[in-house]
Amino acid sequence: MNGLIAYGTYVPHNRLRHEEVAAALGKPAQRGARAVASFDEDVSSMAVEAARQVLDGTSQGIRPRRLYFATVDPPYRDKTNAALIHAALGLAEDVLAVDMTGSSRSGVGALIAAMDASEPTLVVMSDIRFGPAGSSEEVESGDAAAALLFSPEEIGRPAVEVIAHSSTTREFLDRWRLPSGSMSRVWDDRFGEEAYRALANDAFTEGLKRASLGPSDVDHLIVTGLNTRATRAFAKESGVRAESLSPNLIDLIGNVGAAAPGLALAATLDRAGPGEIVVLSVLADGATVVVLRVTDAIQEARPKRSVGDQIAAGAVGLPYTKFLAWRGLLEKELPRRPDPVAPSPSAAFRLADYKFGLLATKCVAPTGEAGGDCATIHLPPARVCGTCHAQDHMVHVPMSGLTGTIRTFTIDHLVYSPNPPVVSAVLDLDDGGRFTVDLTDVDPSSVSIGDRVEMTFRRLWTANGIHNYFWKGRPQR
């Protein structure tokens, strides 16, 4: 089986405190908060952010040959959502990109498929979850994404070895949603807890048997699933040492559904040491157990931003009414401006490298007595150089990793936006030149000249059933 080469995660910037929900609905307050995808985020844009961490220096230079995208509720039906992630990451055209969608088990299913693949495979899991106002489903849910790159050992040195995996499956109805529905319906949690008990124990026992290990050999046990009673009951009954149970992320950011296996595994790998045994158990219409061993290459595989760092950096204080409006559950009057126009599919196809991958062009025309290249970068791309005026002497240069400093900015209360006002800034780029960009995940009252900005992939708006994606700036963290 393939080993894990690198991993990355994305936890949205905003947090909704449970006390905020309780105060709005007049209910007893619960502790904790949930991570909330912003108005300009969806499962695809979050998947891009998680995958960028994997490909930004921790993947040993290995590029995936397959891309599996797992989510419960994708932005499009019929159309392949993984193709957008493929374009934003700048992957080659001969890389297979497919969706695995429709259930919370999709995430671990994609994980197993990547472990058994014959070539480097990137798994991206992403989910946005919510429920009826004030329900436990709303309070315990959260939004996040995770990405994991697996590769045969002869191609890349594994940071985590896959020792064994096992699964059980059984049909029972404890959670469901019709294709036209936006929220899950849930049966009695006690029924789900009882139904999962034997399935989880059987998969765990078989997984350890295949790995020739016992419960006492497990250094980290991760248990995820949408039935919280079932996951907690199995963790207690597993026979694993109490200190080996991985911390619960639900109180910090909520249950992130299909993305939970990847996110919880990443949080554990952020602190696991070489030689330690990690067991991932996922309860979803059965149970899947994956037994892993951490190698001494784990340090090089860790992303720049750990799960803990992203949780700590969250902005706590999102108003409950704004959360409801972002989810389409509270209709607010928008600025009285013309509705946004749907992007042209043919124009988007022609400009895909720039629109999705933020590719610029760099002039390589020979100039001067020394014969050096012009090296002028054009963003958006151009065929004719604005400096030396040479035509068609361009090469593509990725700019999604660009950073810069705010030179000037404006706060626009009149332009159309699902979340007014719009903050637009002119950046002095670190590599030279200037670029105008809209800002996100920022408090308009706190923006200042001199602030540092990095790029992030977002969904600008939706019109005529077409999602319009492009890049924005956010405060560099």
Buried (B, 14 or more C-beta within 10 A) or exposed (E): BBBBBBBBBBBBBBBBBBBBBBEBEEEEEBEBBBBBBBBBBBBBBBBBBBBBBBBBEBBBEBBBBBBBBBBBBBBBEEEBBBBBBBBBBBBEEEBBBBBBBBBBBBBBBBBBBBBEBEBBBBBBBBBBBBBEBBBEBBBBBBBBBBBBBBBBEEBBBBBBBBBBBBBBEEEBEBBEBEEEEEBBBBBEBEBBBBBBBEBBBBBBBBBBEBBEBEBEBBBBBBBBBBBBBBBBBBBEEBBBEEEBBBEBBBBBBBBBBBBBBBBBBBBBBBBBEEEBBBBBBBBBBBBBBBBBBBBEBBEBBBBEBBBBBBBEEBEEEBEBEBBBBBBEBEEEEEBEEEEBEBBEEEEBEEBBBBBBBBBBBBBBBEBEEEEEBBBBBBBEBBEBBEEBEBEEBBEBBEBBEBBBBBBEBEBBEEEBBBBBBBBBBBBBBEEEBEBEBBBBBBEBEEBEEEBBBBBBBBBBBBEEEBBBBBBBBBBEE
